[in-house]
Amino acid sequence: MRNETTKRRLRVLLGFLVAPGLPGLLVTLVLGILGSDLTLVSGMLTFLAYILALVIGVPAYMYAKARGLAALKKATRLAANIGLAAYVLIAGFVTLSGALASPFNAVMTFLASILIVVVPVLYGACALWLFRRIALRDPAPRFGP
């Protein structure tokens, strides 16, 4: 029992150490190989991912653990919906304020802002998937007596 608890804690720690940075490190590596100017931006996103994991991820995990791990799905959906709603409201406000000057530019700005949200969403989805695979997986079933 104690050994299983220690293993579970180590998996959670490993999940928080690996999951936030691995997607960004892979993207940074690929961009570096391709010689892109976006390598620095990708590295900054990786650093930001660790900060967000500490500020949002650890409290969300603690909350989900206290309420049962099934609550993690609900908390993840809630956080994603709040973030998406805030982003769409800000993008909509920027679009409406720009529509007074040029409707075409306003529509293009709105479409570009929607595309910009795809990168952090995919990054977060990859990090969450990695964390769940590392920290929250059930131990392998044992065969035999």
PEPEZI-V167899 format. One record per helix or strand of 2 or more residues. SS is the DSSP state (H for helix, E for strand). FROM is the first residue (numbers start at 0). LEN is the number of residues. If there is no record, write none. Layout:
SS&FROM&LEN / SS&FROM&LEN
This chain:
H&1&33 / H&38&29 / H&69&30 / H&102&33
